[in-house]
């Protein structure tokens, strides 16, 4: 897998289920609107960040490489 350079949470899609927070609490938190936000993009290893994105039931988390190409979802 290419190195994750950018993490984007689509707040319109996020339902606040929070599996991303459970999987990678150093990266994701819920804000006052109960939506996921990135608090530290370097807060966990690459595999854990990918797992957190994959755990989202509505695929609200997108991961991009250093060239801006989407890594997840494909």
C-alpha positions in Angstrom: 0.0 0.0 0.0 1.2 3.5 -0.7 1.8 5.9 2.1 -1.2 7.7 3.4 -0.6 11.4 3.1 -4.1 12.8 3.6 -7.2 11.6 5.5 -10.6 13.2 4.6 -13.9 12.7 6.5 -17.0 13.5 4.5 -19.1 15.2 7.3 -22.2 15.0 5.1 -21.9 11.2 5.0 -20.6 10.5 8.5 -23.3 9.2 10.9 -21.3 9.2 14.1 -21.2 5.4 14.5 -17.5 5.9 15.6 -15.8 2.6 14.7 -13.0 4.8 13.4 -12.6 6.2 16.9 -12.6 2.8 18.4 -10.0 1.5 15.9 -7.7 4.6 15.8 -8.5 6.9 18.8 -5.2 8.7 18.3 -6.3 9.8 14.8 -10.1 10.2 15.0 -12.5 11.7 17.5 -16.1 12.8 17.5 -16.8 16.5 17.6 -19.6 18.4 19.2 -21.9 17.4 16.3 -21.1 13.7 16.8 -19.2 13.6 13.5 -15.8 12.1 13.1 -12.8 14.5 12.7 -9.1 13.9 12.2 -7.3 15.1 15.3 -3.9 13.7 14.4 -3.2 12.2 11.0 0.1 10.8 12.4 -1.6 9.4 15.4 -1.4 5.7 14.4 0.4 3.4 11.9 -0.8 3.2 8.3 -2.4 -0.2 8.7 -4.5 0.9 11.6 -5.6 4.1 9.8 -6.7 1.9 6.8 -8.5 -0.5 9.1 -10.3 2.5 10.7 -11.4 3.8 7.3 -12.5 0.3 6.3 -14.6 0.0 9.5 -16.8 3.0 8.6 -20.3 1.7 7.8 -21.0 4.5 5.4 -17.5 4.9 3.8 -17.2 8.5 5.0 -13.4 8.3 5.3 -11.2 8.7 2.2 -7.4 8.1 2.2 -5.1 9.7 -0.3 -1.4 9.1 -1.2 1.2 11.8 -1.6 0.3 12.4 -5.3 -3.4 13.0 -4.3 -4.6 9.6 -5.6 -7.3 7.9 -3.6 -6.1 4.8 -1.8 -9.4 4.0 -0.1 -12.2 3.5 -1.0 -11.0 2.4 -4.4 
